[in-house]
Amino acid sequence: MVKHIVTFKLKGTDAERREAATKFKDALLELPAEIGVLESMEVGINENPSEVWDVVLTAVVPTMADVEVYAKHPAHVAAASLIAHCKESRACVDYEF
């Protein structure tokens, strides 16, 4: 199994970032029903005002190759497009467990 952990820093006011993060979270949580290789999806929106990252997701897929299947799936691409206009930074770690 592979954990795919991604964190995002968004641009905009607090309200704009929160709205974008919420829409993104809602879309991501629908993905396990749409993408066969996606075993699970967990999404969190930062609640700590002293931190600068806005959203984190943890996805679980069977193999490292499935990370790419997930990433290229049209439903994932559509979800990612929801924050494309306000994404400042992205960091990712993929590891087998």
Secondary structure, DSSP 8 states (H G I E B T S, - for coil): -EEEEEEEEE-S-HHHHHHHHHHHHHHHHTGGGT-TT--EEEEEE---TT----EEEEEEESSHHHHHHHHHSHHHHHHHHTTTTTEEEEEEEEEE-
